[in-house]
């Protein structure tokens, strides 16, 4: 695992600029017209807000070398809150193994592709903004889904779910393109979760309650396709 210098995610640059301008607009009149004590309090609160927003949109550059193309890497930072078989109704309409990861507002909110493959579907769905830790948030909240066909020809679905604070889910995936290792799939703003829907029989390497890191923790392995002796270069 290689770590490169920390960056600010492109989804946060305009927000950080807006917050900075807002802080200036608020603090200049306070400095001119209000007592010094009030200005100090306002300035301190403004600094805390700016630090938090900047920290939230941090984007660590993680480069992971994965030898097995069937390995599924965690798409985000957070804690595993679900590992169970479910009936998936948005795309597969059959039994799938669901692995869900909850991200607190203090986790990195960039999302990575969990596996290399061909993107078959990418779709945004409007919905509510319930707490992302609730099971029904997966089907009732604002969300996007991305379906990827792996080199083994198994299909997995990644669902980005907005939470009570999150108001925008950003997805870069486009049908017909290829997902690549170490590449961002999208971003969710301010508290959320990511669900993975895997084929029944997938070997899972994490347990309920485990903390995982995006593009670093290998969380599962698809069943290898023994008939497939060559992997197209573009999806490695």
Number of C-alpha atoms within 10 A of each C-alpha: 9 9 10 9 8 11 11 15 17 12 17 19 14 10 14 19 13 12 17 15 12 12 18 14 11 14 18 13 11 17 16 10 10 12 10 12 10 14 19 14 11 17 19 12 13 19 14 12 16 17 12 14 17 18 16 21 26 19 20 16 16 18 15 16 12 17 8 11 19 20 21 27 25 26 32 27 26 26 20 22 20 19 19 13 15 13 13 16 11 10 11 15 9 12 15 22 22 20 24 26 29 26 24 18 17 14 21 25 27 24 23 24 25 31 27 24 28 22 21 18 17 19 14 15 13 12 15 15 19 21 18 24 20 12 13 11 22 23 16 16 21 22 28 21 22 24 24 28 20 24 21 18 15 16 19 25 26 23 22 30 30 32 30 16 15 20 16 16 21 18 20 11 22 17 14 12 14 18 26 18 20 22 18 22 21 19 23 26 21 23 24 31 30 27 22 25 24 24 20 16 11 16 16 17 11 16 14 14 14 11 16 21 18 24 28 22 19 20 20 19 18 23 16 16 12 7 7 10 7 7 13 8 6 11 18 18
